[in-house]
């Protein structure tokens, strides 16, 4: 979507793509600014290996439980909530907190040993780096679907540009399962 939008803007405004180096997703911006390579990003083969190590099956026919555990971990980070709180909120009695914590310990250890990152790491590290690019205008589209963590990245990006535009519709937030923070969107211009 970002690529198509960039192409349309360049075509409509008759400008070259290199004139819009920061017209990209938040993850892409963080990935590029932190100097990562595609091989640095954790992949499904890595997940399968981690699952094997802890006795969970992350094969192509992975069960809902294994996926749910990893989703809970990412959601806790995106919402800036404790893993235990997110686990409790699911209310799924087929899942076990001890399995979740065992998997997350193995996941973190694997990333550290193999020098891998995930998509949430990209945003977290960009926020910690706290070094916004030199931009004149900040335009954030579909802002109603940004997570609490992504809003922290936006806070870093907001430090420079005097023109800031946030577009979205709080009634059409569809990313709640990934931690959409609609309140942050509604408060973005206060």
Steps between C-alpha positions, in 0.01 A plus 500: 500500500783741584672428168180556303428823688853628441473422128167685476632805682809512280290464187238758608757755619752424226788432740758222530473233771842591641350837594279316752750279688279473809172419325473154656350291775620542857662156493680575176625832635629337819655210307689731263604759757641232731697343214350153506512243221220256410707213642486671842124454524361192671322268255256212517790251489640664813159475669478131413844443656402687817178301525691175461734600782211555741285212379243698303410424140542802273470298181300623202190363670579682823234491767318806617667478842854551374396794285298643786803494729717695257215741426455565872868580536496746212172651622640556849792688349283698258256604771775554759321260735632211704499157340298370793231766450469422131485128578223556756303717257483218245302284740594187304515209743667279240815709526750473783703787638795273576518392132476863394787613722712201400450581133575869549823425690609271216394759241700778665801275547491385138484859373794597718719203406422525127496881492145508366230764531126497456274778378424622850873522576537738204254748647631460856858563389401803291328648807803429720734652242289818519656642185233627260581555135518856372153541354294811427156340505363201688192333351363194678228311314263247660610638836204345680667159461838586656591316819621666819857407404459642150374825653825516695681486166273777371598706806864467392412597142298802619804672649603678182229583248280803553232357273339184635194332351321198644230332294269222603155417628462388860177319405694283255780374725553140393835417662386455861640147490844660449459765767343795314498800732206709376524735800853597397370578151220718640752683720768536230429864429441620856 
